[in-house]
Amino acid sequence: MANASYTTWGWVHLLAGAVAIAAGVGLLSGQMWARVLGVLIAALSAMLNFLFIPAYPVWSLLMVTFDIVVIWAITAHGAEMKTVRALGNS
């Protein structure tokens, strides 16, 4: 596997952060694509944090727990955002 430079790693994180911010804005406006993207981002984050458990056990498990709560919140309360969006359009 080829090593990535710090510059490449920085750009990857910058782009991932921009996608996450776009998903957050979409979530606040009740968009379905943002719910799907938010769940995917949180699931990817949880899986990646499992890889870091040997190096940072407390932090990694805390982040996995946070990701699970985020997934639950997005999936359980998505219908509420549809109602808020519908009220805003009327």
C-alpha positions as CSV (number, residue, x, y, z in Angstrom):
1,M,0.0,0.0,0.0
2,A,1.4,3.4,-1.0
3,N,1.9,6.0,1.7
4,A,-0.1,9.2,1.4
5,S,1.6,12.5,2.1
6,Y,0.3,14.9,4.8
7,T,-0.9,17.2,2.0
8,T,-3.0,14.5,0.5
9,W,-4.3,13.4,3.9
10,G,-5.3,17.1,4.6
11,W,-7.2,17.5,1.4
12,V,-9.1,14.2,2.0
13,H,-10.1,15.5,5.4
14,L,-11.0,18.9,4.1
15,L,-13.3,17.4,1.4
16,A,-14.8,14.9,3.8
17,G,-15.6,17.8,6.2
18,A,-17.2,19.8,3.4
19,V,-19.4,16.9,2.5
20,A,-20.3,16.5,6.2
21,I,-21.2,20.2,6.5
22,A,-23.4,19.9,3.4
23,A,-25.1,16.9,4.9
24,G,-25.7,18.9,8.1
25,V,-27.3,21.8,6.2
26,G,-29.4,19.3,4.3
27,L,-30.5,17.6,7.5
28,L,-31.6,21.0,8.9
29,S,-33.7,21.5,5.9
30,G,-35.3,18.0,6.0
31,Q,-33.7,16.6,2.9
32,M,-33.8,12.8,2.4
33,W,-30.5,12.7,0.7
34,A,-28.9,14.3,3.7
35,R,-30.4,11.7,6.0
36,V,-28.9,8.9,3.9
37,L,-25.5,10.7,3.6
38,G,-25.5,11.4,7.4
39,V,-26.1,7.8,8.2
40,L,-23.4,6.7,5.8
41,I,-20.8,9.2,7.2
42,A,-21.6,8.1,10.8
43,A,-21.4,4.4,9.8
44,L,-18.1,4.9,8.1
45,S,-16.8,6.8,11.1
46,A,-17.8,4.0,13.4
47,M,-16.1,1.4,11.3
48,L,-12.9,3.4,11.0
49,N,-12.9,4.0,14.8
50,F,-12.9,0.3,15.4
51,L,-9.5,0.2,13.7
52,F,-8.1,2.6,16.2
53,I,-9.3,0.8,19.4
54,P,-5.8,-0.7,20.0
55,A,-4.2,2.7,19.9
56,Y,-6.9,4.9,21.5
57,P,-9.4,2.5,23.3
58,V,-11.4,5.1,25.3
59,W,-11.5,7.7,22.6
60,S,-12.4,5.2,19.9
61,L,-15.2,3.6,21.9
62,L,-16.6,7.0,22.8
63,M,-16.6,8.0,19.1
64,V,-18.3,4.7,18.1
65,T,-21.0,5.3,20.7
66,F,-21.5,8.9,19.4
67,D,-21.8,7.6,15.9
68,I,-24.4,5.1,16.9
69,V,-26.4,7.8,18.7
70,V,-26.2,10.0,15.5
71,I,-27.4,7.1,13.4
72,W,-30.3,6.5,15.8
73,A,-31.2,10.2,15.9
74,I,-31.2,10.6,12.1
75,T,-33.2,7.5,11.5
76,A,-35.7,7.8,14.4
77,H,-36.5,11.5,13.9
78,G,-36.4,12.0,10.2
79,A,-40.2,12.0,9.9
80,E,-40.3,15.0,12.2
81,M,-38.2,17.0,9.8
82,K,-40.6,16.2,6.9
83,T,-43.4,17.7,9.0
84,V,-41.3,20.8,9.8
85,R,-40.4,21.2,6.1
86,A,-44.1,20.8,5.1
87,L,-45.2,23.5,7.5
88,G,-42.5,25.8,6.2
89,N,-43.8,25.4,2.6
90,S,-47.4,26.3,3.4
